[in-house]
Amino acid sequence: MTGFENAWSVYRYVKRHRFRKKSKLYKLAFGVSFDVTISIYLGAFLLFGFFILHETLQESADRILQLQSFVTANYLNLVLVLFVRPVITSFTRPGVLFSSAELKLSMLPFSKQQLWQYCIGERLLKTTAVWVFLAGFIAFITPLAFDFVMMTAGLIILMDVLMAVPQWRLFQRHFLIKLMTSTAIVVMAAIVRLLSMYVGGSAWWMGVLFVFLAGTNILLLKRATESVNWSKVVQTNDLIIWNMWFINKMSQMEIKPPSKQGWIQQLFTSRVNRKRFDYSNPVRIYRRLWKNYLLEQKEAVIRTIGSVLILLVLLGTRNDWLFGFGIALAIFLFVQMASSFFFRWLRQQAGLLFALGVEAVEAWILLLVCTYGTTYISSAYTVLTYVTGAALVVTGSIMVLYRFNKTIFSLSNGNQDVGFS
Amino acid sequence: MIWLQGLLVEEVSVEINREPILQNMSFYLDPGTITALIGHNGAGKSTIMKTLIGLQERKMGKIVLNGVSQEEDFLPFKQMLSYIPEEPFLLPELTAMQHFQLYGRSYQIDEQELVEKVDYLSRKMEITDKLDEFPESLSKGMRQKVQTICALLPEVPLLLIDEPFMGLDIYASEFLAEAVKEKAEQGTIILLTSHQLDRVQQLADHFIMLQHGKVVDHGDINSFQVLKRRFSE
């Protein structure tokens, strides 16, 4: 055993042990999930699947070659998407996997800047390896031209190289700055696209963008490790490194991210909200408990609202029937979520009311109000659920009947045509 | 230029989110002394520790250890200090034993010496049966013990200890106090922070009192009664 000569040797030491620990975990999870027989069958299925996929893709060669010419004509769009994507990702991910291990090493006699450079170098190498392998595989399995696939992979790699440092720097900034920057970038991308449409010269615009990004990198690289929120960086990266999907599924344990100091959190924990409130007033307690509960469940709330909106937008653009169906489905989803919130809330918070120092009588009144209030509301929601469920069934049936009649009508018309001719 | 042996902190200022945390902080510590940083929560004790190891950027000022400037020779400077943080901070990739190897190799400790030291310290800290465990399977106290052993392994001129007895059981605390005294006798500068004033009085030779990021008093630990009165104010 010899001493570490430099930051590179200690970096490799930690990486080697990380790889070993992860491999061990994967082996354990794999051993629990698959035995030899299943593994052999799975391998055979994968092999056959590969041949079937190859055959299928060769059969639809015309369409795939059409896709190739479409992408070739729209390389600028691809580059602009690759330009905007890391900027949006910078809201949640730093882009360089500098974890708590690297931070710890920087507390030993090793340079933090060098360790950061190794992290970014590793990211670029990994991206290159993954895309070269993927491109080779795609070129082998599909009728796409090898040059085209490699060119596309090259563009993706180049953009990844050019956007790594800007994403890292942007991650460190305040939410509002990120918002303004990403808006500016999206507007800039749109302007470039419009200009290329009217003035032409896609390749020229791509060149300008590459030069602009190279210049930005040179400027940002000098101060890459200054004014960095290291705790936020390592917290996020540790989660990315150790949150392994397969292991989580097999162990049925999900690693949850630490409570983020995001804008929603800040909104609810602002100075006004942190001020003392009159906790002897049951109504205020009731409101505060609800607010906290909704904050706890913010992901579910956002997901529900998002799903309902997507549903309405997607179905609304089709036709009136589907839009009506979408509205009924949206109400159904909303009602289901709201009623489950009420029940859970009641179950979780009822005991807490007594621990808040509220007078016993008031607590009982509050509990009764909550219980009956939520019961009545949830009963009303249950009724509404049945109504919307019934509405869904009716709407669906009408749609099916309508389609059926339309088909019968067109078929009978078609038969008449045949008869006449 | 002849440099004095010891740690010189001169006019060091630190800002976090544009808020001054340390303001023109200056002090000098002789080799072989144990100095306690005393102050209320938020006085800047942990910040000066983090600034010394380079985790916290400083706005201005100079830090020199045995003639080696932190600004100009950052890596040789870091090679001369060891740090026990308030919260155990271990790598999830490494077992307890691998942590000791990491420290040993980072501070260029001879292999045989490292084996002997690890054996001695792990027996004293009662963690011999936990050497192959990863941090997530250790209790907080055990993690703190691993962290403490790591910091005690290298023979360095400066040992920084943030809340040394936090999370340690009575035997481990006693051993740490002994080890710290022994290190000081060998010429190591010990800088520690603690809220346990009685322990500080037993262990330290000097104190530095901080308030709002400034040194408000310093002196011999024997003036403890005065210190205690001020601290309670």
Interface residues (C-beta under 8 A of the other chain):
Chain A: M1 T2 G3 F4 V10 Y13 V14 H17 R18 K21 S100 A101 K104 S106 M107 L108 P109 F110 S111 K112 E226 S227 W230 D238 W242
Chain B: I53 G54 L55 E57 F74 L75 P76 K78 Q79 Y83 F89 L90 L91 P92 E93 L94 Q98 Q101 L102 Y103 G104 R105 S106 Y107 Q108 I109 E111 L114 F134
